[in-house]
Amino acid sequence: MPINIAILASGNGSNAQSIMDKIAAGALDARLRLVVSNRPGAGVLERARAANIPCELLDHTLWPNRMAYDAALADVLKRHGAEYIVMAGYMRLVTARFLRAFDGRVLNVHPALLPSFPGLHGGAEALAYGVTLSGCTVHFVEEAVDSGPVIIQAAVPVRAGEDLESLMARIHTFEHRIYPQALQWLAQGRITKKGRRLCLTPTGAKPAPRGRDCLIWPPLEEGF
């Protein structure tokens, strides 16, 4: 049964594009009800228009505070029939009120291996720390920043002398694979929670090519 999703994004929207592409290819059983950006001129809005996906600009500077903005945002998302909220480069913290409106159904992707290096500059902080492995994490969203249960992670080695631009480009490549995969598992009803640990019900699906120099867990499946 397809799930109804909405995407929140503040920038270019490359993760949103990967999700739209997987839906169009029939690999992801989801209906994209709405794309919302909080920033005028965000590239994600042009991507949505090009794909004939409903989209809206909700400029957060036009609301008096975060609570008021999130209340209006939740109303718009519900009005469009969104069940799961997909934060894809959405550069705002959401309030407890917003999370209650979509209890346990808000996801995010983070460019580091959580719980290490949460926050806005996680990728840069990981590189500055001197880690030998970095990567990305898809997780459920809770009130604390980047603290929710992990669905899937991809780990990549940090190459000697690598700069942030190069590392983040490689990490983004895997974000574009693991985020649609996580959503497909949700659509299939295969994710269950045991405390903070998420369990994936196996189906015997064929594995996807893993790619070089990476570890993804749980493993990607065919089509991702």
N, C-alpha and C positions, 0 to 999 in steps of 0.2 A: 504494500500500500504506500503510495508516494506520501512524503511529508511536505507540509507547507512551510516554507522558510522565507525569511526576510534577511537581507544583508545590510549591515551598518558599516560604512566606510568613510574615511576622511580624505583619502588621497587618490592616487592613480587607479587603484582597483585591480591589481593583477591577480590577487587571490579571488576576488569576485569573478573575474574573467575565467579563471580555471574552473570554478564551480558552474558557471553558465555553460562552459564548453562541455563539461561532463554530463550535464542535464541534456544538452542538445544531442550528444552522442548516444544517449540512452544508457549510460553507465551508472548514472545517479538518479535514483527514483525520488525526485523532489520536484515540487512546483515552486518556482521563485515568484512570490507574490509581490515583492516590493524591494527596491534598493533605495536606501536613505543615506544622504550625506549631510553632515553639519557644516560643511565648508562650501561657500560659493565657488564655482569654477572647478570643483573636484573632478578629476578625470573619470572616476567611477560612474558619474552621472552620464557622461557621453557614451561609455561602454554599455550602460543599460539601455539608453535610447537606441543605440545601434542594433541591439538585440531585441528591440521591441518589448522590453521589460518595464513595467511601471516604475517610476522613480520620483522621488521628492527631495527637495532641498529644505531642510529645517535648520536654519542658521541659529546656532545656540546663542549668539550675541543678542538676539531679539527677545530673549526670555530673561526675567529678572534674576533667576537663580537656577541651580542645577536641578533642584526638586521640581520646579515648574516645567523646566524643559523635558525632563524624563517623563513626567506625567503626560505631556502633550505627545511625546514620541511613542509612548506605550499605546495611547489612544489610536494614533495613526496606524501602528503596526497591527493592532487587533482589528481595526476596521477593514484592513486588507486581508484578514484571515491568516496571519502568520502564527504558526505554532512554535517553531524553533527560530531563535534569533542568532544570526551568524555574524559575529564581529570580525571584520576582515580589514585590519588597518584602521580601526576606529579609535581615534586618539583622544578619547574622553573616558573618564571613570564613570561608571553607571552607579546609580543610587540603590539603596536597599529597596526602595519603593518599586523601582523598575524591575529588579530581580524577583520580587514577590509577584509581580504581574505575569512573569513567565517562569514560574517556579521550576528550577532544575532544567530549563530548556534554553539557556543562553550559553553559547560557545565562543571561544576565542582561540586564535593562534598566536603564539609568542615565539620570537626569534632567539630562543636560548633553551637549554635543557632544564626546565623547571624541576625542582624548586630553586635551583641556582639562578641567580641574576634575573630576578623579576623586575618589572617596571619599564619605563619608557625607553631606556637606553641599554636594555639587557644584552643585546648583541655586542655593542661597543664595550661594555663593562667586562664581558667574558673575554674578549680579545685582549683588553688592557690587563686583565688579571694574569694572563699567560696560560690559559687552558690549552690542552692538546686536543680536546674534543669539544665541539660546539654543536649546534643543531637547532631544532625547533620542536614545539610542543603544541598539540591541540588539546584543550582542556575545557571542562565546564567552568563557568564563571561564578565566583562567590564574592562576598563583600570585600574581603581583603584582596589586595592587588595580586593577580596571577597566582592565586592560592588554590583554585578548585581542582577536583580530581582529574588525573591525566587520562586521556583516551588513547593517544598514540604519540610516539616521539620518533624523530629521525636524528641520528647522530652522524656528524661528519668531522673528519680530522681537520685541524688547523695546520695549514702548510707553513713551513719555515719561511719567515719574512713576509707572510701574507698580510695585506692591508685590509681594512674594514670593508671597503667596497667589494673586493674580490670575495671575501668570506660571505658577506651578506647575499651576494648574487647566487652563490651556491646554496646557501640556506633557503633562499626564496624558492629555488627550484624544487626543493623537497616540501616546502609549505604547500605548493600548488598540487602536490600529489597526496599528501596525507590529510589535508582538510576535506576534500571531496570524499576520500575513503571513510573518514570518521562519520560523515553525514550519511553515507550509504549504509554503514553498520546501524545507525540509528533508524533509518528507513526500514531496515530488515528486522528491527526489534531484537538485535543480537547483543546489545549492551545491557548488562545488569550491574548493580552496585552492591558491594559488600563492604560497608564502611566507606573508607576512602578509596578502596581498590575497585576498579572497574574490570569486569570479566566479559570476554568476548566468546559467544557461543560459536564453535567451529561448524562449518558446513561442507568441508571438502572442496571449497572453491580453489581453482588453480591459482598458484602464486604469480604475481607480476614480476617482471625482471627487476632485480634489486638495484642494479646500477653499481658503479664502481665506488669503492672507498666510502661506504655508508652502511649504517645499521638502522633498520626501521623495525620497530616493535610496537604492537603486533605487526606481522608482515603484511605488506600490501597484497591485494588480490588482483586477479586479472581485470584489466580495464583501468587500472590506476598506476 
